[in-house]
Amino acid sequence: MKFDITSDMRTITNTLALAFALLSLTGCNQNDSNQIEAVEGMVEETTQPLSDTPNLSLIAAQHALQDDDSVVEANILPAASISERTSQQTVDLPSVELSTGQSMPKRENRCDITDLSPTIASDGLPGIRDYLCVVDYVNVNWSVSVPEGCQSGGCGLIVDIHGATMNAGIQDAGTQMRAFGRRATDYGALSPYIVLQPNLTDVFDEYSGWDFQSLFGGAYSNEIKNLSTFTARAIEAWQVDQSRVHLMGFSRGTWTANVFYCDPDGLGAPFASTLMFGERLSCEPVDNKPLMVINGEYDLGQSATNDVIYKGLLNGGYSQEVLFNPDNWNVIQTRLENGVYTTSGSHQHIRLRKGQKWVELIEHSGVTVPLAGHCIPSTSPNNWLVCQTDFDLGQKAIAFFIAHTG
């Protein structure tokens, strides 16, 4: 398969890349993939081929600037096995010299999970417990939701990664994965799902100073090892059903999910399926690794992504099943309520299969200010990153995960 985009799309995408990069430096950061090109003069970019197969992801600005057929990902760590990335749980580390010239005391690598009890909030909503994981000087605080009964083992597990300028709380306000994980049996799951949501540093790390690698990289590259380590620890601590471990990410979190999904040497081994929303796919679909990609029709950086993937897979011999495709799904509905204009969108949902490869594509017409379609679709929007649509992303996610592993 061979894909290309027009020169007009290249111009538009590159212009948007610079705009989003400038926004990111003033605290209003989105479409993180585009930052790479906009700031390449500030930091050195590390690239690594992901695949010799044709690339489906042509919307990001770094690919829009390329004229060759190579498949490149920015700031991807060298491939390594999951065991290599999660070894040495407790190791003494020397003191760290920060970029400010100050010296921090040495810190032990530690990623302990000792409290396995359920998390139940006083208001009846899904509670959370925070766990600190430190790996190679990088500290990540994890917000974890543990449904009743999961302390005894046998539950599933979902890792839900937020986008730039966000945290676990903002992510969950949109995905509602803590609630959907807790109620998973209502949707046909064998047992509830424990939900892990990292609070990634993004700008400044306590032990390494300014985290430019993660700030300007496509993925949260400085925290990749921490993500894999804590996930492995959680699987072991809660005796998780290892056939029911899933990964999902929004925006920059999707770039991170791409690293796990597309790694050829086992980094994504714990995950039975992956869901990416608000960003592009960075490799060909993988056998026996079901994938869902969700994008906004009016996401300025990703508006053609699903269409490119869809046409490429059809040309590659995939069969399709249309699950939901109402007339005018891509028309934004606007109405006046109490003197305020509100918008709502619909969606289309298509499944494509070829042998052991399973891909589901959802495109929605929800929009929010100021990021248009770069948002988390929900029937009940509750913050500026969540847009009104006729479906809840969390419900699509839990149904997708259950469909493959129960």
Order of alpha helices (4+ residues) and beta strands (2+ residues): alpha-alpha-beta-alpha-beta-alpha-beta-beta-beta-beta-beta-alpha-alpha-beta-beta-beta-alpha-alpha-beta-alpha-beta-beta-alpha-beta-beta-beta-beta-beta-beta-beta-alpha
